[in-house]
Amino acid sequence: MKHVALKLELIDWLTKLDDDETIDYLKLVKDSKASHNDWWYDLTDEQKAGVERGLRDVGAGNVTPHNKVKLRYGL
């Protein structure tokens, strides 16, 4: 039953959504799930570049531990 309430909440949110980028991303997620393709191939070049930058940062040790982020933002 929990998923039913969540789905209804998402439907309500989606009907009010006015952000083309988010809508395009959600369509991409939906289509990639339906086709069972590797999600990497569905990303834009800009998104792939962002993932690759993040991986380089991790490899170089340019990361902040999760517990420090939580403390910084009071979580």
Secondary structure, DSSP 8 states (H G I E B T S, - for coil): -HHHHHHHHHHHHHHH---HHHHHHHHHHHHHHHHT--GGGGS-HHHHHHHHHHHHHHHHT----HHHHHHHTT-
